[in-house]
């Protein structure tokens, strides 16, 4: 909302946007759901009077520091969130009705619950992994015979010392050591790993082990020692080999832990959540090596998905498991963000040097993509989660791998990062290694798979160096405009896929409001923008097409 990627801080702008999207006023809210994460210190009741005065002074200077709630609770497990938090003051600060109840969630349970809610499974293993939340890095939950049982990682572990080691943090330390930002650029290592060899793997593996209970443990006394060792190891190798090594450690460790649980409990379904599972190569390994019938990855698998799981926790506690289970459904789409269709034409009309072409937008878009133009779709409600899925997407033909260089230059991205394809439900298995295990997940671009050999030379722009791709499968019901463009492109070229990448410049958030779409077109990031009503282009791009 503030156009600063991963900016952090208290989300006033995001909260206001949610109220706008839902057409709800703060005083209509019946319950407030929060994670036990960072809050301004003014809201903690255990803070001394002197500390409150000091924080007030910091606030006046614009330097108020937040405090992580689960750290406070871990220091004294006898207390709960409700014991240490000034709920009345916090509720008032949000403009909610006095007395609005607050519900505090468990971090990893919030990651796990959507992986069950958005399925129709009768039994499942729910496994979560991330860089940490509520003082654990993993959780294991088993759903069977209408019961949901936590095996590891719930509130019983808050403040309990044990030897858990975070493979997610280890991966982030390598990200930092190779010159990128932690908890932001881990995906770059996943892409780069295909160019290297896991030369450091034996040295990395000696520090981690998997217990009989499938818990990931390390031999370091703390994560500070892990960081120091792993950063030194990462810097001892080439970027490519270091990336391949930490990718292999992650794949081996997580697949061994999950595999033990799947085998022990004889479950045929796997649901996963947490930031570790933004790693699409890891997800592919799990889908291809475990004896399961289906795998589902929560589409916003990182902490951006906690609001979904938190609401589901609240409803589970309020209504009971039987009622909760009866409300489950499979996801058809995740277009849950804001829509600006009423303003996009007006904004594009005002843009400098931009003109509309009112002929059939589907047919014209397909013509221009077939001719090698780079375009964008801007329509409807924005996608939720870390993927562009057809409402804020950049599209291009996959027929010529040289388009990758052009896209990378325009979007200021790294040359080794692959672009994902979009393919119809009907054609998916013809182009890609798609089957029952990974088909549902591939609707949300959360898993990689092999590109079938006969197609690798036909769509080289979406094939990674290792012969894989991260496809999005679509059907017409979910997004008719997007689907029809793809169908029209196939009719012209015989190619059943298009490049689909997020509509943003590197290090900027995805385009959200019409103003940002207009700027991207004016700046030449794309040749044209397609809406449901028209295709918009600049004079320069129009001359180039003709």
C-alpha positions, 0 to 999 in steps of 0.5 A: 500500500505504501509502495515499499516492499517488505516495509514492515511496521504496523499495517494501518494502510492495509487495515484501511484497505481491507475495510474498503474492499469489504465495505465495512466500518471499524465499528461493525467488527465483532471480533479481532484476531491477532498473531502473537507477534510485534506490538507497540510497547504501549499496549503491554500491561507488564511494562513498567511505568518508567518504561512506558514514559521512555516509550512515550518519549520515543513515540514523540520522536517517531522512534517507538520500538515494538516488542514481540509478544511470544518472546515475552510469553516464552520468558514466563509460560505461566502467563497468556497473551490476555494477561499481558496485553491492554486489549481495551487500548488496542481496540480503541486505537483501531476504532473498534467498538469498546469491548470487542473481543480479541483472539490470539492465534498460534502461529504455526496452527495458522499456517496449517489450518488453510491447508486443510480447510481448502481441501475435501480430504478425509485424512491428512498430514499438515506440516509447517516450516518457517524461520520461526513463529511462537518459538518453534520452526515446525509443526505436525498435525494429523487429521483423521477420523474427524479429529485434528491432533497436534503432534508437535509445535503447538502452545505446549512448546512455547518457552520450552527449550529443545534442540530444534534447528530451523532449515528456513533460517539456514537458507536465509543465512545463505541468502544474506551471505550471497549478497541478498536480503534475508526473508526477501530474496530466498527465491533467487537461491532456488533459481540459481541452485540449478546452475551449481553443484551441492559441493557443501552439502556434506559439511552442512548436513553434519549439523542437522539430524531428524529424530524418530519423531520427525523433528529437525534438530541441530548441533549448534547451541543457538541460531547465532552460532548457526548463522556464523558457521553457515555464512562462512561456508556460503562465502567459501564457494561460488554463488551457484554451488552455495545455492545448490548446496543449501537447496539440497540441504533443505530438500533432504531435511524436509523430505526426510522429516515429512516422509517419516510422518507420512510413512508412520501415519499412512496418510495419503494427503499432505498439506503444507504451509509456512514460508519454507514452502514458497520454495517450489523446488522443494514442493516438487521433491515432496510431490514426486517422492512421497507415497501420497495422492495429493499435495496442497500448498497454502497459496499465501504460504508465508506470514501473509497467509496468517490472517486466513489461518487466524480467522479459521482458528477463531471460527474453529474455537467458536463453532467446533470442529464438526461445524468447521469441517462442514464449511470446507471448500476447494479454492477456485481462485484467490482474487481477493484484493482490491478492484479498480475497474471503475477507474482504470480507463479514466487513469489510462486516458489521462496518461501521457502518450497513451491511447486506447484501441477499442477493437476486441481486447482478447483478439488484439492481445493475442495478435500482439503477443503472437507478434512478440509484444510484451503486454500486461493484464489489469482487471478485476480484483488483485491476486492474494499471495506471492504470485501473479495469477492473471489479474495483475500479470505481464504476458509474453510469447514463450516461443523465443528464449530471447524474450527473457533478456528483454523482460529482465532488462525492462523489469530490472530483474536477474537473468537467472530467474525463470519466468512461469507459464500459464496453461489451460486445465485441458492442456496442462498434462500435455505440456507438463508433468501434471497429475493427481498429486500436483494438479490442485497446487499448480492452479496457484503456481506454488509447485515446480514440475518437469516440462515434457521433452517434446515441448521444451524446444517449443516454449523455451522461454518458460523452461528453466535450465534444469528442464522444469517450470512453475506453471499456473493452470487455469480454467475459464470459470476462474478467469474468462478474460485471461483464459480467452486470451490464452485460447486465442494465442493458441489458435494463432500459434499452436502454443498452449502456454504464455509467459505469466510474470508479476506486473512489477519492476524488481524490488517494487510491489506488484502493481495495485492501483491504476496509477501504478499501471499507468506509470508502468506503461508510460515507462515502457515496462510493457508495450500495452495494457489489456483490460476487459474493455480495451487495449491501451498502448503508447504511440511508440509501441503502437508504431513498433507493432504496425 
